[in-house]
Amino acid sequence: MITLSAVNQKYGGTQILWDLDLAIKPGSRTCIMGRNGVGKTTLLKTIMGLLPISSGKLTFGEQDITHSSVELRPDIGIGYVPQGRHIFPQLTVEENLTVSLNCKRQTSKTIPEHVFELFPVLKEMLHRQGGDLSGGQQQQLAIGRALVLNPDVLILDEPNEGIQPNIVQLIRDVLLKLNREQGMTIILVEQKLPFARAVGEEFVLLEKGQVISNGPMAELTNELVGEYLAV
Ligand SMILES: Nc1ncnc2c1ncn2[C@@H]1O[C@H](COP(=O)(O)OP(=O)(O)OP(=O)(O)O)[C@@H](O)[C@H]1O
């Protein structure tokens, strides 16, 4: 369980998250939604330890990780696919993937074969530079890099931004498979409703840095969509 209790988050003097409470169950698929600028990325970065928490508490299972650093996250089993992918363009696909092998949790020194089974293109492109890949291939690389760590929780920030439909489908299928077969917890920021409904079993709707509504995806009504998601 990942739990945020009364979390406040600021950039300098500007407060973004306000007394935010949230509990993510192990093995669940949660989609974090809301209009541009409501604090979705800030929430993910807060869970990842990329931003120091101004006040409140963040726990992972029994462990208080409120003030622990981002470097701890891979070791406790949290993988992250940031918005914009952030692969290393000058490194090969293989080098991008092996970067993750340096974490304590991963005792193997080779890239797990299941990464290539999920994303066969990564094997085909193994010796190509990351920067030469298409957007969709880079996104598969970013997800593959997080999976090298065998995480229990996978956090993804808008993985479908600027990606062609067949790769969006592949990503959807991979996320559902990881959750179904390995019980991996999926936490996803997603703006597109069909993808959110297909992957998320729970929704969390943010508005001005607070959870305005959450629950099973079936309870994300047209009224809520109209009020908090439609532009
Ligand atoms: N590094 C930063 N310094 C100052 N303000 C920031 C920083 N990053 C984000 N913000 C501001 O914080 C607010 C929340 O941003 P955030 O990226 O979390 O929103 P979001 O819901 O993910 O939006 P989007 O859908 O556009 O990605 C926005 O007003 C944004 O301008």
Ligand as a Chemical Component Dictionary entry (heavy atoms), coordinates in Angstrom:
data_LIG
# 
_chem_comp.id                   LIG 
_chem_comp.type                 NON-POLYMER 
_chem_comp.pdbx_formal_charge   0 
_chem_comp.three_letter_code    LIG 
# 
loop_
_chem_comp_atom.comp_id 
_chem_comp_atom.atom_id 
_chem_comp_atom.alt_atom_id 
_chem_comp_atom.type_symbol 
_chem_comp_atom.charge 
_chem_comp_atom.model_Cartn_x 
_chem_comp_atom.model_Cartn_y 
_chem_comp_atom.model_Cartn_z 
_chem_comp_atom.pdbx_ordinal 
LIG N1  N1  N 0 9.426  23.070 -11.374 1  
LIG C1  C1  C 0 8.359  23.853 -11.194 2  
LIG N2  N2  N 0 8.481  25.077 -10.644 3  
LIG C2  C2  C 0 7.397  25.864 -10.451 4  
LIG N3  N3  N 0 6.129  25.523 -10.780 5  
LIG C3  C3  C 0 5.945  24.326 -11.340 6  
LIG C4  C4  C 0 7.053  23.409 -11.589 7  
LIG N4  N4  N 0 6.540  22.305 -12.162 8  
LIG C5  C5  C 0 5.216  22.491 -12.267 9  
LIG N5  N5  N 0 4.852  23.694 -11.782 10 
LIG C6  C6  C 0 3.481  24.243 -11.715 11 
LIG O1  O1  O 0 2.759  23.398 -10.819 12 
LIG C7  C7  C 0 1.418  23.234 -11.279 13 
LIG C8  C8  C 0 1.124  21.744 -11.363 14 
LIG O2  O2  O 0 1.953  21.198 -12.384 15 
LIG P1  P1  P 0 1.898  19.652 -12.758 16 
LIG O3  O3  O 0 2.909  19.444 -13.838 17 
LIG O4  O4  O 0 2.007  18.839 -11.534 18 
LIG O5  O5  O 0 0.434  19.521 -13.323 19 
LIG P2  P2  P 0 -0.214 18.386 -14.226 20 
LIG O6  O6  O 0 -1.584 18.181 -13.674 21 
LIG O7  O7  O 0 0.681  17.222 -14.311 22 
LIG O8  O8  O 0 -0.300 19.115 -15.620 23 
LIG P3  P3  P 0 -0.063 18.576 -17.121 24 
LIG O9  O9  O 0 -1.265 17.779 -17.442 25 
LIG O10 O10 O 0 0.010  19.848 -17.909 26 
LIG O11 O11 O 0 1.218  17.789 -17.132 27 
LIG C9  C9  C 0 1.310  23.982 -12.584 28 
LIG O12 O12 O 0 0.739  25.223 -12.337 29 
LIG C10 C10 C 0 2.747  24.139 -13.026 30 
LIG O13 O13 O 0 2.916  25.307 -13.788 31 
# 
loop_
_chem_comp_bond.comp_id 
_chem_comp_bond.atom_id_1 
_chem_comp_bond.atom_id_2 
_chem_comp_bond.value_order 
_chem_comp_bond.pdbx_ordinal 
LIG N1  C1  SING 1  
LIG C1  N2  SING 2  
LIG C1  C4  DOUB 3  
LIG N2  C2  DOUB 4  
LIG C2  N3  SING 5  
LIG N3  C3  DOUB 6  
LIG C3  C4  SING 7  
LIG C3  N5  SING 8  
LIG C4  N4  SING 9  
LIG N4  C5  DOUB 10 
LIG C5  N5  SING 11 
LIG N5  C6  SING 12 
LIG C6  O1  SING 13 
LIG C6  C10 SING 14 
LIG O1  C7  SING 15 
LIG C7  C8  SING 16 
LIG C7  C9  SING 17 
LIG C8  O2  SING 18 
LIG O2  P1  SING 19 
LIG P1  O3  DOUB 20 
LIG P1  O4  SING 21 
LIG P1  O5  SING 22 
LIG O5  P2  SING 23 
LIG P2  O6  DOUB 24 
LIG P2  O7  SING 25 
LIG P2  O8  SING 26 
LIG O8  P3  SING 27 
LIG P3  O9  DOUB 28 
LIG P3  O10 SING 29 
LIG P3  O11 SING 30 
LIG C9  O12 SING 31 
LIG C9  C10 SING 32 
LIG C10 O13 SING 33 
# 
